[in-house]
Amino acid sequence: MVTVAFFGDPAASWSIMLEARLREAPDPAAVAARLSRASEDFPNLGPAASVCRPSDWDAARTEFADNRYHEGDPLVRVALAGDDLMIAAHHGAVDGLGLVALLGIALGEPVRSSATGVAQRRPGRPYLLNTLDRVREAVCTPPARIQPALRGTEPGDHLVSRTLPNTKLGSARLTSAALDTTRRWNAARGVPHGRVVAAVGASWRGGAEPRPEVGSTLLRLRLPARTDEDDVRVLLANAAPEADFPSERNPLAQLGMRLLASRLGSTFLVSNLGVVEASVSALRFFPAATGRSGVAFGVVTTGEATTVTVRARRRDFDATAAAELLDLLCDAVLTGHEARR
């Protein structure tokens, strides 16, 4: 069966996820009906998603995150168990704010995010020039990677989350904390962190009225050795969004990915959904983990809680290592928070 095409790492499932702890358990039939109507209004979602009711939530999470999407399949996956709701979707169908929109559709009520988007910015260079620069980078000076904890072959990703008290955590602090995590992780293993490049997930539109569509882009930041949070904030403010990439069906993209897969991409990805207003008590967001390290950090705040997550490739990190990475990130976030109080 032919897999759904999308730009980027062809080994990734490109399944992004949002988990919600609801304030009350919804009617599964009503959730399914609302999602069915959404698939009619938004053909990018593919066939209507069914609402599964798994007996093993952790196993369902693994399936939703790791299983690839195929032509003709729904591009949205939904699981419901009491007051726990999980929504996964192919990143070629929706972006992070698209997941927030799907949450609102599932609940039958409006939701919103404080994310502002980058609609006023324009890509710095056309796709072809950007691609040539990325190829040169991959060949001559590839971004540093977060040192793998193992050399395995197991497919899929580990998904780990931590809940912090409501923390003012913008993309600058999150990126700075991920940089600090990279430095400390590699230093503890006697490996230089080298030339760190951060990929910061962004959307062309804001989150005031999210729609179940894809409008994502990347801000790609080269982070020198002495970069701190203030430096990151300046780099973010001046970063031009990356030009769009072609689908996997593009033969040049396929060839480039095969030849340079181990050297392409960024050191890590960070993605922040901002403060989400919805009738939920907690949210967890897992962006796609690709690039040299296969490590992505996600953040979302709702109510009194800020949830930080890591998604890390199983072939490079076991569950303990993934949890350690996230603990380092949380420590860096909280240290930075206290330093600025």
PLY file of the C-alpha trace (Angstrom):
ply
format ascii 1.0
element vertex 341
property float x
property float y
property float z
element edge 340
property int vertex1
property int vertex2
end_header
0.00 0.00 0.00
1.35 3.45 -0.88
2.16 5.66 2.06
0.94 9.22 2.33
3.58 11.57 0.97
4.93 14.49 2.96
8.10 16.52 2.99
11.01 15.67 5.27
12.29 12.50 6.87
10.83 9.53 4.94
11.43 7.22 7.92
9.11 9.23 10.19
5.44 8.40 10.72
4.64 12.15 10.66
1.91 11.48 13.21
1.54 14.43 15.60
-0.55 14.01 18.75
-2.57 15.84 21.36
-3.85 14.18 24.55
-6.46 15.80 26.75
-7.83 15.10 30.21
-11.40 16.33 29.92
-13.48 17.84 32.68
-16.24 15.35 31.95
-16.56 12.25 29.75
-18.23 13.01 26.39
-20.59 10.79 24.42
-18.40 8.78 21.99
-21.16 8.73 19.36
-21.45 12.53 19.48
-17.68 12.88 19.13
-17.67 10.56 16.12
-20.56 12.46 14.49
-18.81 15.81 14.87
-15.58 14.42 13.42
-17.51 12.91 10.51
-19.01 16.29 9.67
-15.55 17.85 9.89
-14.17 15.39 7.34
-16.90 16.53 4.94
-16.07 20.19 5.48
-12.29 19.67 5.39
-11.29 17.09 2.74
-7.65 17.36 3.87
-8.63 15.18 6.87
-9.32 12.20 4.63
-12.15 9.74 5.37
-14.06 10.19 8.61
-12.13 9.05 11.67
-13.63 6.40 13.90
-13.46 6.80 17.67
-11.75 3.79 19.22
-12.14 2.93 22.90
-8.91 1.12 23.78
-8.53 -1.10 26.81
-4.77 -0.34 26.83
-4.22 3.41 26.57
-0.42 3.21 26.39
-0.58 0.69 23.54
-3.03 2.93 21.67
-0.68 5.88 22.13
2.18 3.88 20.65
0.07 2.78 17.67
-1.20 6.29 17.03
2.31 7.75 17.17
4.29 5.09 15.30
1.98 3.62 12.65
2.32 5.21 9.25
-0.66 6.59 7.36
-1.66 5.01 4.04
-3.54 6.22 1.02
-7.27 5.88 1.63
-6.96 5.82 5.43
-8.35 8.52 7.70
-5.64 11.08 8.38
-7.03 11.63 11.88
-7.00 9.04 14.68
-9.11 9.40 17.81
-9.25 7.41 21.03
-11.57 7.97 23.96
-11.52 6.30 27.38
-13.74 7.96 29.95
-12.49 11.52 30.31
-9.25 10.88 28.38
-9.16 11.92 24.73
-6.32 11.36 22.27
-6.14 12.89 18.78
-3.38 12.07 16.29
-3.14 13.30 12.73
-0.79 13.19 9.78
1.27 16.37 9.78
0.52 16.77 6.09
-3.17 17.15 7.02
-2.98 19.41 10.07
-0.36 21.19 12.14
-0.25 21.70 15.91
-2.93 24.37 15.86
-4.93 22.05 13.60
-4.89 19.52 16.44
-6.25 22.23 18.75
-9.03 22.83 16.23
-9.80 19.10 16.13
-10.03 19.13 19.93
-12.68 21.82 19.70
-14.55 19.85 17.03
-14.46 16.68 19.14
-15.80 18.57 22.16
-18.34 20.55 20.13
-17.15 23.88 21.48
-14.74 26.63 20.48
-11.16 26.45 21.67
-8.36 28.92 21.15
-4.61 29.26 21.62
-2.46 32.26 22.44
-0.06 31.29 19.62
0.38 34.27 17.31
1.74 32.74 14.10
4.13 34.29 11.59
1.71 35.58 8.96
3.57 38.89 8.64
6.85 37.22 7.71
8.01 35.87 4.36
10.44 33.06 3.56
13.97 34.41 3.33
14.85 32.54 0.13
13.08 30.43 -2.47
13.01 26.68 -2.04
15.79 25.91 -4.52
18.35 28.23 -2.92
17.37 27.01 0.53
17.81 23.40 -0.59
21.27 24.07 -2.00
22.32 25.65 1.28
20.96 22.71 3.26
22.83 20.23 1.03
26.04 22.21 1.46
25.48 22.24 5.20
24.83 18.49 5.33
27.99 17.73 3.35
30.38 20.23 4.95
29.11 21.27 8.40
26.14 19.15 9.53
24.34 20.30 12.67
25.39 18.71 15.95
23.27 15.87 17.19
22.16 14.96 20.67
24.43 12.01 21.37
22.51 8.72 21.06
22.27 6.61 24.19
22.31 3.38 22.18
22.68 2.00 18.67
19.50 0.07 18.06
17.09 -0.80 15.30
13.73 -0.58 17.07
11.33 1.64 15.10
9.08 4.30 16.54
9.45 6.86 19.30
9.36 7.14 23.07
6.79 9.65 24.34
7.43 11.15 27.77
5.71 14.03 29.54
6.14 16.13 32.68
3.64 18.52 34.23
4.90 21.80 35.68
3.02 24.52 37.51
1.66 27.11 35.09
4.89 28.59 33.74
5.40 31.50 31.38
7.18 29.46 28.76
7.59 31.13 25.39
9.48 29.73 22.44
12.65 31.66 23.33
12.91 30.09 26.77
11.96 26.68 25.43
14.63 26.86 22.72
17.23 28.12 25.17
16.36 25.28 27.55
16.68 22.74 24.74
20.09 24.19 23.87
21.18 23.89 27.50
19.87 20.31 27.57
21.93 19.47 24.47
25.08 20.95 25.98
24.68 19.18 29.32
23.69 15.85 27.76
26.63 15.76 25.36
29.12 17.07 27.94
28.16 14.27 30.33
29.10 11.80 27.58
32.33 13.48 26.61
30.96 14.65 23.26
31.17 18.27 22.08
27.82 19.83 21.29
29.36 21.44 18.23
27.23 23.48 15.86
23.72 23.42 17.29
20.82 24.22 14.97
17.31 24.53 16.42
14.13 23.98 14.43
11.28 25.98 15.94
7.83 24.90 14.84
5.59 27.77 13.78
2.33 28.36 11.97
1.40 30.93 9.36
-1.81 31.64 11.25
-2.53 32.39 14.90
-4.57 30.36 17.34
-7.49 32.73 17.97
-9.73 30.71 15.64
-7.83 27.54 14.79
-8.91 25.44 11.81
-8.19 21.73 11.21
-5.72 22.46 8.43
-1.98 22.59 7.92
-0.23 25.94 7.87
3.07 25.04 9.46
6.57 26.32 8.80
9.93 26.25 10.57
12.16 28.92 11.99
15.66 27.51 11.81
18.14 29.03 14.24
21.91 28.54 14.24
22.95 28.83 17.88
26.56 29.83 18.62
28.34 28.48 21.68
27.55 31.36 24.04
23.93 31.85 23.02
21.59 32.63 25.94
17.84 33.20 26.17
18.06 36.87 25.22
20.11 35.97 22.15
17.53 33.34 21.18
14.75 35.89 21.53
16.53 38.21 19.08
17.20 35.37 16.65
13.54 34.32 16.77
12.31 37.85 16.18
14.46 38.14 13.07
14.18 34.62 11.69
12.67 34.14 8.25
10.38 31.11 7.89
11.72 28.21 5.86
10.40 27.88 2.33
8.06 24.94 1.77
9.54 21.58 0.93
8.28 19.19 -1.75
6.51 15.93 -1.05
8.28 12.59 -0.81
7.14 11.86 -4.37
9.60 14.45 -5.67
12.46 12.28 -7.06
15.17 14.79 -6.14
13.85 14.97 -2.57
13.83 11.17 -2.35
17.41 10.90 -3.60
18.65 13.61 -1.26
16.97 12.00 1.73
18.50 8.61 0.98
22.02 9.97 0.50
22.10 12.53 3.31
19.52 11.30 5.82
22.05 10.94 8.65
23.34 14.51 8.16
20.20 16.50 7.34
17.86 18.29 9.68
18.39 20.16 12.93
19.82 19.24 16.30
16.34 19.28 17.86
12.85 20.60 17.24
10.79 22.63 19.68
7.09 23.38 19.24
4.91 25.44 21.57
1.11 25.51 21.30
0.92 28.42 23.76
-1.90 28.80 26.27
-4.94 26.83 25.15
-8.39 27.77 26.41
-10.67 24.72 26.45
-12.79 22.73 28.88
-9.91 20.42 29.75
-7.81 20.01 32.87
-4.60 18.99 31.10
-3.10 18.70 27.62
-0.04 16.93 26.23
1.39 17.74 22.81
3.82 15.51 20.89
5.24 17.05 17.69
7.08 14.98 15.09
10.65 13.91 15.95
12.93 14.02 12.91
16.31 15.48 12.03
19.78 14.34 13.03
18.85 13.58 16.63
15.24 12.51 16.24
14.34 14.54 19.34
11.38 16.93 19.60
10.22 18.92 22.63
6.60 20.04 22.90
4.87 22.47 25.25
1.27 23.44 25.91
-0.29 25.31 28.83
-3.88 25.06 29.98
-5.46 26.06 33.28
-2.92 25.75 36.07
-0.59 23.36 34.28
2.19 23.61 31.72
2.99 20.24 30.16
6.38 19.61 28.61
7.03 16.54 26.46
9.84 14.84 24.62
9.56 12.54 21.66
12.74 10.58 20.95
13.63 7.83 18.49
13.72 4.35 20.02
16.67 3.34 17.89
18.80 6.03 19.59
17.29 6.39 23.07
15.74 3.97 25.54
12.90 5.03 27.82
15.29 5.98 30.64
17.37 8.19 28.35
14.29 9.91 26.95
13.09 10.66 30.48
16.53 11.99 31.41
16.49 14.34 28.43
13.12 15.70 29.50
14.24 16.10 33.12
17.23 18.14 31.93
14.90 20.33 29.86
12.51 20.89 32.77
15.43 21.78 35.03
16.67 24.31 32.48
13.16 25.76 32.09
12.62 26.16 35.81
16.12 27.54 36.39
15.54 30.17 33.73
12.12 30.95 35.18
13.55 31.53 38.67
16.44 33.60 37.30
13.97 36.05 35.71
11.57 36.43 38.60
0 1
1 2
2 3
3 4
4 5
5 6
6 7
7 8
8 9
9 10
10 11
11 12
12 13
13 14
14 15
15 16
16 17
17 18
18 19
19 20
20 21
21 22
22 23
23 24
24 25
25 26
26 27
27 28
28 29
29 30
30 31
31 32
32 33
33 34
34 35
35 36
36 37
37 38
38 39
39 40
40 41
41 42
42 43
43 44
44 45
45 46
46 47
47 48
48 49
49 50
50 51
51 52
52 53
53 54
54 55
55 56
56 57
57 58
58 59
59 60
60 61
61 62
62 63
63 64
64 65
65 66
66 67
67 68
68 69
69 70
70 71
71 72
72 73
73 74
74 75
75 76
76 77
77 78
78 79
79 80
80 81
81 82
82 83
83 84
84 85
85 86
86 87
87 88
88 89
89 90
90 91
91 92
92 93
93 94
94 95
95 96
96 97
97 98
98 99
99 100
100 101
101 102
102 103
103 104
104 105
105 106
106 107
107 108
108 109
109 110
110 111
111 112
112 113
113 114
114 115
115 116
116 117
117 118
118 119
119 120
120 121
121 122
122 123
123 124
124 125
125 126
126 127
127 128
128 129
129 130
130 131
131 132
132 133
133 134
134 135
135 136
136 137
137 138
138 139
139 140
140 141
141 142
142 143
143 144
144 145
145 146
146 147
147 148
148 149
149 150
150 151
151 152
152 153
153 154
154 155
155 156
156 157
157 158
158 159
159 160
160 161
161 162
162 163
163 164
164 165
165 166
166 167
167 168
168 169
169 170
170 171
171 172
172 173
173 174
174 175
175 176
176 177
177 178
178 179
179 180
180 181
181 182
182 183
183 184
184 185
185 186
186 187
187 188
188 189
189 190
190 191
191 192
192 193
193 194
194 195
195 196
196 197
197 198
198 199
199 200
200 201
201 202
202 203
203 204
204 205
205 206
206 207
207 208
208 209
209 210
210 211
211 212
212 213
213 214
214 215
215 216
216 217
217 218
218 219
219 220
220 221
221 222
222 223
223 224
224 225
225 226
226 227
227 228
228 229
229 230
230 231
231 232
232 233
233 234
234 235
235 236
236 237
237 238
238 239
239 240
240 241
241 242
242 243
243 244
244 245
245 246
246 247
247 248
248 249
249 250
250 251
251 252
252 253
253 254
254 255
255 256
256 257
257 258
258 259
259 260
260 261
261 262
262 263
263 264
264 265
265 266
266 267
267 268
268 269
269 270
270 271
271 272
272 273
273 274
274 275
275 276
276 277
277 278
278 279
279 280
280 281
281 282
282 283
283 284
284 285
285 286
286 287
287 288
288 289
289 290
290 291
291 292
292 293
293 294
294 295
295 296
296 297
297 298
298 299
299 300
300 301
301 302
302 303
303 304
304 305
305 306
306 307
307 308
308 309
309 310
310 311
311 312
312 313
313 314
314 315
315 316
316 317
317 318
318 319
319 320
320 321
321 322
322 323
323 324
324 325
325 326
326 327
327 328
328 329
329 330
330 331
331 332
332 333
333 334
334 335
335 336
336 337
337 338
338 339
339 340
